[in-house]
């Protein structure tokens, strides 16, 4: 039995264009153990652990005539050494050189004829360190129970944990006729899906119109925010295919100290920090910044209940960041007030409904729906800010201790930069994925983040 992609997962394939690669990733630095950590060790580790993530030996096959969503099929010619790659910096490699390399690696799209992931071992970093750069397509990691390959190679101790023996044997790839029969069979089992596709393909658009109305209703639930388009900003430009990558390293304790002194949540302090950084960055560019200047962020927030496991429950908010406010404490209070208002009113449905636009369409018009949703982003928000809490203890890969972890968040159409951050082992690490031409000063923005947090910490007695 084939495993069919969900409407949301397949939308990321249709949304992809030469200027908007839809893979997520990360950059992690490691301190090798006494025995060293090289390419052969990484290949061995991934070969052992890939049994924990069966999807990583599967590729996407589209259905002839686009009669249904594509399916995952085993890659009969799977070659782990194609996906695990090796690079090096001229010793002693600097973090600036690693950032430049990361931008170039993340610029290239993944090969759709193979499983949609790559991992690079980068050797030669100063201090004897190595780095691992990951790329995984959104279609693979956005599912309910998906786990990233970069996660399964990590252990809680320097001694690698035991994993089940790998007895994988690829199933023969189905032919076109078999895929079409499978699509028809699925329609029989899921008549609602069949009716949705048939109506879209033939003449009856009423079901689609109804779903558009439902999505529109969701957007209107955020009317107080959405009644105005996002403010004009140098963050919204026509982007190209090439990327730059910036990094900012901060301490989690600083965020906690500010929260304890001034209230709110750690995420509020993060957004206030980003607000201050964007304010300073705009001023360095000579942009006009008035007391009412704002930048609208789309902020995905985890809504998983404490103790709940499995799945990725995420809600999204549109937040107008008060970059015109010169007082850092006032910026924090304004952000906290806005976030609290969103949570109390349930306005998160507005951003979630935007995502749903890529999921309601039948397969034959998925591409149009996805591109429309991507086109909306420039008018509805200026920047994406994602904050993903991580473990506050060290992790290891084949005995190598992970020191830092910077996320890479893909750019949407018209978005010059995306800001991702991950907390790990006492640190908070920002990854800034940016258009190469629009953001030649990405390192300036990264430095502004560190300065903005220091300004907030300076208000704590």
Secondary structure, DSSP 8 states (H G I E B T S, - for coil): --EE--HHHHHHHHH-BTTB--EEEEEEEEE--TT---HHHHHHHHHHHGGG-GGGGEEEE--GGG-S--EEEE-TT--HHHHEEEEEEEEEE-HHHHHHHHHHHHHS---TTS-SEEEEEEEEEGGG-EEEEEEEEHHHHSSSS---HHHHT-BSSSS----------------HHHHHHHHHHHHHH-HHHHHHHHHHHSS--HHHHHHHHHHHHHHHTTHHHHTS-----TTB----S-EEEEEEEEEHHHHHHHHHHH-S-HHHHHHHHHHHHHHHHHHHTT----TT--EEEEEEEE---TT--SS--EEEEEEEE-TT---HHHHHHHHHHHHHHHHHHTTTHHHHHHHHTTTSS-GGGHHHHHHHHHHHHHHH-SEEEEEEE--SS--EETTEEEEEEEEE----TTBSEEEEEEEETTEEEEEEEEETTTTTTHHHHHHHHHHHHHHHHTT--
